[in-house]
Amino acid sequence: MRAEILRKMKETSDYIFAHPEVSLKEQASSRRLAEFLESEGFSVDWGIAEFDTAFTAEWGSGKPLIGFLAEYDALPGLAQECSPVQNGSGGPGHGCGHNLLGTACAGAACALKDRMEKEGLAGTVRVYGCPAEEIVIGKIRMNEMGVFDDLSAAVTWHPFDRNRVSYDIWQAQDIKNYKFYGTAAHASKHPEMGRSALDAAELMNVGVNYLREHVADDVRMHYTYTNTDGPANIVPPFASTNYFIRSNLWERTADASERVDECAKGAALMTGTRVEIERVTCNKEMKVNRALSEAFYEEMKKIPVPDYTEEELKFAAEITGNAGLDNGGSYFGGLEPLEEEPVPLAIGTDVSDVSHTVPTVMLSAACMCRGTPLHHWAATAQVGMSIGQKGMEYAAMCMAAGAYRLMTEPDVLKRVWREFGSAEPN
């Protein structure tokens, strides 16, 4: 990979880390990533799928058309300096490493472009600037509006604590708000005149907790109250909850979600209140593709994993102790073998819906020491420093190498699409 691309990747990831922006607010982050791509000869279009912070950056012409899925949104409350001691400000931070994620996708696209130019190859390279992954909205709407439909394959990655092809079934999710409306009254003098929305919300949650015994083992249902305002001497006229309902298969998720709805309706009936059910977003499970995963794994085996300095290993040891990480003193590893069977993963992503539209591959690279959980201050601390950046560079080189193979070996792409269910590639 050209030294100038590596320099721009470091500068871009540093900037996005220093200017963390939560979902749908990624104005500076998306602009900086687009500027990187424009400086490398890509043409940029904004406002994709009616998102202000979504863009496409494209170079080349014709088929194959390889799309890189870039992300850049941060998480609320996860600000953290690049220190092995927790010292965040309480503001947003990159506890999922998206400062690295989008940047590596851009770097991979630039490296692929370089190689295609040098060899005079036909084909198109496209980077999607995808907002709002953390709230599972961005790629869902983009996919619904057809922006991925013409791809030959979609490529992305995620920062983790391991190097591997992510041959994982990311969960199918249904995310809903339940809003209960009752009648206010004096809680002591005239309780009979009140109809408690809070009672309804609590009864719904009791019903869902009993429901847990009667769903498949992989179904997860978790909730939080999103509004419980008001003093206790007023019968609450409004209460609301947010639910995530998940499993490894959309059909099971949809069934559990319908039964949760019935718990809400029953709670409203018991309390004389009214419930509104609002779907925030939903996504299917990841559709893995063995042929695509094998192609990228073969390329990953050719690329050395990062080496770490004594200073980086010391940092990993300190943060392991301070954050209570479980790694037994083994902080980083090599490339892990590709699993024989897909691995159920208790995490969801909006990439999953793209995988049902076009063949999609996701890689993982170690941007934090082993045992570091995502959405945690220890992850933020590492993705903003050299440990995270080494993983970012490795991921970019692996994605570029795998995508080059798709560009130059038509038989591989045909096998990928036959497995996907189509006789010929896009």
C-alpha positions in Angstrom: 0.0 0.0 0.0 1.3 3.4 -1.0 2.9 5.4 1.8 0.7 8.5 1.0 -2.5 6.4 1.5 -1.2 5.2 4.9 -0.4 8.8 5.9 -3.9 9.9 4.9 -5.5 7.0 6.7 -3.7 7.9 10.0 -4.6 11.6 9.7 -8.3 10.8 8.8 -8.7 8.3 11.6 -7.1 10.7 14.1 -9.4 13.5 13.0 -12.6 11.4 13.3 -11.4 10.1 16.7 -10.9 13.7 17.9 -14.2 14.8 16.6 -16.7 12.0 17.6 -20.2 12.5 16.3 -23.2 10.3 17.2 -25.5 8.7 14.7 -27.1 11.1 12.1 -24.8 13.9 13.3 -21.7 12.8 11.5 -21.2 16.0 9.6 -17.4 16.6 10.1 -16.6 12.8 10.1 -18.3 12.1 6.8 -16.8 15.2 5.2 -13.3 14.3 6.3 -13.6 10.8 4.9 -15.1 12.1 1.6 -12.2 14.6 1.3 -9.7 11.8 1.7 -11.3 9.9 -1.2 -11.7 13.0 -3.4 -8.0 13.6 -3.0 -7.3 10.2 -4.4 -9.4 10.7 -7.5 -12.9 9.5 -6.5 -16.0 11.4 -7.4 -18.3 12.0 -4.5 -22.1 12.3 -4.4 -24.0 13.4 -1.2 -27.4 12.9 0.3 -27.7 9.2 -0.5 -31.0 7.7 0.6 -31.9 11.2 1.9 -29.3 11.1 4.6 -27.3 14.4 5.0 -24.2 12.5 6.1 -24.3 9.6 3.6 -22.3 9.7 0.4 -20.9 7.5 -2.4 -17.4 7.9 -3.7 -16.7 6.1 -7.0 -13.8 5.5 -9.4 -13.6 3.4 -12.6 -16.3 2.1 -15.0 -17.9 -1.2 -15.8 -18.1 -4.5 -14.0 -17.2 -5.9 -11.6 -18.5 -3.3 -9.2 -17.1 -3.7 -5.7 -18.6 -1.7 -2.8 -16.9 -0.9 0.5 -19.2 -0.1 3.4 -17.7 2.6 5.5 -19.0 3.7 9.0 -18.1 6.7 11.2 -20.6 7.3 13.9 -19.6 7.4 17.5 -21.4 6.3 20.7 -22.8 8.6 23.4 -21.0 8.7 26.7 -17.9 6.8 25.6 -15.3 9.6 25.4 -11.9 8.5 26.5 -8.4 9.6 26.1 -5.8 7.2 24.7 -4.8 6.2 28.2 -4.8 2.9 30.1 -6.7 4.6 32.9 -10.4 5.5 32.5 -10.7 9.3 32.2 -13.5 10.1 29.8 -15.5 13.3 29.8 -18.9 11.8 29.4 -19.2 13.0 25.8 -19.4 10.8 22.7 -16.5 8.5 21.8 -15.5 5.8 19.4 -16.1 2.7 21.6 -16.8 0.6 18.5 -13.8 1.8 16.5 -15.7 3.4 13.7 -13.0 6.1 13.3 -10.9 3.1 12.0 -13.7 1.3 10.2 -14.6 3.9 7.6 -11.0 5.0 7.1 -9.8 1.5 6.4 -12.6 1.0 3.8 -11.4 4.2 2.1 -7.8 3.1 2.2 -8.7 -0.3 0.8 -10.6 1.4 -2.1 -7.6 3.6 -2.8 -5.2 0.7 -2.8 -7.4 -1.3 -5.1 -7.7 1.7 -7.5 -3.9 2.0 -7.6 -3.5 -1.6 -8.6 -6.2 -1.4 -11.2 -4.7 1.7 -12.7 -1.3 0.1 -12.8 -2.6 -3.0 -14.6 -5.2 -1.3 -16.8 -8.1 -3.3 -15.3 -11.7 -2.5 -16.0 -14.2 -2.3 -13.2 -15.6 0.1 -10.6 -14.7 0.8 -7.0 -17.3 2.4 -4.9 -17.2 3.5 -1.2 -20.5 4.0 0.7 -20.3 6.5 3.5 -22.9 4.9 5.8 -24.3 6.9 8.8 -26.1 5.7 11.9 -25.0 2.1 12.2 -25.1 2.3 16.0 -28.8 2.9 15.9 -29.3 0.3 13.1 -30.8 2.7 10.6 -28.3 3.8 7.9 -27.8 0.8 5.7 -31.4 -0.4 6.3 -32.9 2.7 4.6 -30.1 2.7 2.0 -30.8 -0.9 1.1 -34.6 -0.3 1.0 -33.9 2.5 -1.5 -31.8 0.2 -3.7 -28.4 1.9 -3.5 -26.6 -1.5 -3.2 -28.5 -3.3 -5.9 -26.0 -3.0 -8.7 -22.9 -4.3 -6.7 -21.0 -7.4 -7.6 -20.0 -7.8 -4.0 -20.0 -5.7 -0.8 -16.9 -5.6 1.5 -16.5 -4.3 5.0 -14.8 -5.1 8.3 -15.1 -4.4 12.0 -12.5 -3.6 14.7 -12.3 -6.4 17.3 -9.7 -8.1 19.4 -8.9 -10.8 16.8 -7.9 -11.2 13.2 -10.2 -13.4 11.2 -12.9 -13.6 8.5 -16.1 -12.8 10.3 -17.9 -16.0 9.3 -20.6 -15.0 11.7 -24.4 -14.9 11.8 -25.0 -11.4 13.2 -28.4 -11.3 14.8 -31.8 -10.4 13.3 -33.3 -7.5 15.3 -36.6 -5.8 15.8 -36.3 -2.6 17.8 -39.6 -1.0 19.1 -40.9 1.7 21.3 -44.0 1.0 23.4 -45.9 4.2 24.5 -48.6 3.9 27.1 -51.2 6.6 27.6 -53.4 6.7 30.8 -55.2 9.3 32.9 -53.6 11.5 35.5 -55.2 11.9 39.0 -54.2 12.6 42.5 -52.6 9.4 43.6 -53.9 9.6 47.2 -57.2 11.6 47.1 -58.7 10.2 43.8 -56.7 7.1 42.7 -59.9 5.6 41.3 -60.0 8.3 38.7 -56.5 7.5 37.4 -55.3 5.0 34.9 -51.6 4.4 35.3 -49.5 4.3 32.2 -46.6 3.2 34.4 -48.5 0.3 35.7 -49.2 -0.8 32.1 -45.5 -0.6 31.3 -44.5 -2.6 34.3 -47.2 -5.3 33.7 -46.0 -5.6 30.1 -42.4 -6.2 31.3 -43.6 -8.8 33.8 -45.4 -10.6 30.9 -42.3 -10.5 28.7 -40.2 -11.9 31.6 -42.6 -14.9 31.8 -42.4 -15.1 28.0 -38.7 -15.8 28.2 -39.4 -19.4 29.2 -41.3 -20.0 26.0 -39.1 -18.8 23.2 -36.1 -20.4 21.5 -32.8 -20.4 23.3 -31.2 -17.8 21.0 -34.0 -15.2 21.4 -33.0 -12.1 23.4 -35.5 -9.5 24.7 -34.1 -6.5 26.6 -35.7 -3.2 27.5 -35.3 0.1 29.2 -37.7 2.8 30.4 -37.4 5.9 28.2 -39.8 8.1 30.2 -40.8 7.9 33.8 -41.1 11.6 34.6 -43.4 13.0 37.3 -43.8 13.0 41.0 -45.2 9.9 42.7 -48.3 11.7 44.0 -49.7 11.9 40.4 -51.0 8.8 38.7 -48.6 8.6 35.6 -50.5 9.5 32.4 -47.6 8.5 30.2 -44.8 5.9 30.2 -42.6 4.5 27.5 -40.2 1.7 27.0 -37.7 0.7 24.3 -37.2 -3.0 23.4 -34.6 -4.9 21.4 -35.9 -8.3 20.3 -33.2 -10.5 18.7 -32.4 -14.0 17.5 -30.2 -15.7 14.9 -33.1 -16.0 12.4 -35.6 -13.3 11.3 -38.5 -15.6 11.5 -37.9 -16.3 15.2 -37.3 -12.7 15.9 -40.5 -11.7 14.2 -42.5 -14.3 16.1 -41.1 -13.2 19.5 -41.7 -9.6 18.6 -45.4 -10.3 17.8 -45.7 -12.0 21.2 -44.1 -9.0 22.9 -46.7 -6.8 21.2 -49.4 -9.0 22.7 -47.9 -8.5 26.2 -48.2 -4.8 25.7 -51.8 -4.9 24.5 -52.7 -7.2 27.4 -51.1 -4.8 29.9 -53.0 -1.9 28.4 -56.3 -3.9 28.7 -55.6 -4.7 32.3 -54.9 -1.1 33.3 -57.5 0.7 31.2 -54.8 2.5 29.2 -53.9 2.7 25.6 -50.6 1.6 23.9 -48.9 2.7 20.7 -46.4 0.4 19.2 -43.7 2.1 17.1 -41.1 0.1 15.1 -37.8 2.0 15.3 -36.0 -0.2 12.9 -35.4 -3.9 12.1 -32.9 -6.0 10.3 -32.4 -9.6 9.1 -29.6 -11.9 10.2 -26.3 -12.0 8.3 -26.4 -14.1 5.2 -22.9 -15.6 5.1 -21.3 -16.7 1.8 -18.7 -19.5 2.0 -17.1 -19.0 -1.4 -16.6 -15.2 -0.6 -15.3 -15.9 2.9 -12.8 -18.5 1.6 -11.6 -16.1 -1.1 -10.8 -13.4 1.4 -9.3 -15.8 3.9 -6.9 -17.1 1.3 -5.7 -13.5 0.7 -5.5 -12.7 4.5 -3.1 -15.7 4.9 -0.6 -13.9 2.6 -0.5 -10.7 4.6 1.5 -10.5 7.9 -0.4 -9.6 11.0 0.9 -6.5 12.8 3.9 -6.6 15.2 3.7 -4.6 18.4 6.4 -2.5 20.2 7.4 -2.9 23.8 5.5 0.4 24.5 2.3 -1.0 22.9 2.6 -4.3 24.8 3.1 -2.3 28.1 -0.1 -0.3 27.3 -2.0 -3.5 26.7 -0.8 -5.0 30.0 -1.8 -1.8 31.9 -5.2 -1.5 30.3 -5.8 -5.3 30.9 -5.3 -4.8 34.6 -7.2 -1.5 34.9 -10.2 -2.7 32.9 -10.2 -6.3 34.3 -9.8 -7.8 30.8 -9.6 -11.6 30.5 -6.7 -12.5 28.3 -4.2 -14.3 30.5 -1.4 -12.0 29.5 -1.7 -13.0 25.8 -2.6 -9.7 24.3 -2.5 -10.2 20.5 -2.6 -13.2 18.2 -2.2 -14.2 14.6 -4.8 -14.9 11.9 -7.5 -17.3 13.2 -8.6 -20.2 10.9 -11.9 -19.9 9.0 -14.5 -21.8 10.8 -16.2 -24.8 9.2 -19.7 -23.6 10.1 -21.1 -20.2 10.6 -20.8 -18.8 14.1 -23.8 -17.3 15.8 -22.9 -13.9 17.2 -24.8 -12.1 19.9 -24.5 -8.7 18.1 -26.5 -7.0 15.4 -25.6 -4.8 12.5 -27.3 -3.1 9.6 -24.8 -4.7 7.3 -26.9 -7.8 7.6 -29.7 -6.5 5.3 -27.1 -5.7 2.6 -26.0 -9.4 2.7 -29.5 -10.4 1.6 -29.3 -8.1 -1.4 -25.7 -8.8 -2.7 -23.0 -11.2 -1.5 -21.3 -9.6 1.4 -18.1 -10.3 3.3 -16.9 -8.9 6.7 -13.4 -9.1 8.1 -12.2 -8.5 11.6 -8.9 -7.1 12.7 -7.3 -6.7 16.1 -7.5 -3.0 17.0 -7.5 -3.7 20.7 -6.0 -6.4 23.0 -7.7 -9.6 23.6 -10.7 -9.5 25.9 -11.6 -5.9 25.2 -15.3 -5.5 24.9 -16.9 -3.2 22.4 -18.9 -0.2 23.6 -16.4 0.1 26.5 -13.9 2.8 27.5 -11.0 0.4 27.0 -12.0 0.0 23.4 -12.1 3.7 22.9 -8.7 4.1 24.5 -7.1 1.7 22.0 -8.8 2.6 18.7 -7.4 6.1 19.0 -3.7 5.1 19.2 -1.2 3.0 17.3 -2.6 -0.3 18.4 -5.9 0.5 16.7 -4.2 2.0 13.7 -2.1 -1.1 13.0 -5.3 -3.1 12.9 -6.8 -0.5 10.6 -3.9 -0.8 8.1 -4.0 -4.6 8.2 -7.7 -4.6 7.5 -7.3 -2.2 4.6 -4.6 -4.4 3.0 -6.7 -7.5 3.5 -9.9 -6.0 2.0 -7.9 -4.6 -1.0 -6.3 -7.9 -1.7 -9.6 -9.8 -1.5 -11.4 -7.3 -3.7 -8.6 -7.4 -6.2 -9.1 -11.2 -6.5 -12.8 -10.6 -7.2 -11.8 -8.1 -9.9 -9.4 -10.4 -11.6 -10.9 -13.9 -11.2 -14.3 -14.1 -12.8 -14.7 -17.8 -11.7 -14.5 -16.8 -8.1 -17.2 -14.2 -8.4 -19.4 -16.8 -10.3 -19.0 -19.3 -7.5 -20.0 -16.5 -5.0 -23.1 -15.7 -6.9 -24.1 -19.3 -7.4 -24.0 -19.8 -3.7 -26.0 -16.6 -3.3 -28.7 -18.0 -5.5 -28.0 -16.5 -8.9 -26.6 -18.0 -12.1 -24.6 -14.9 -13.0 -23.0 -12.1 -11.0 -24.2 -8.5 -11.1 
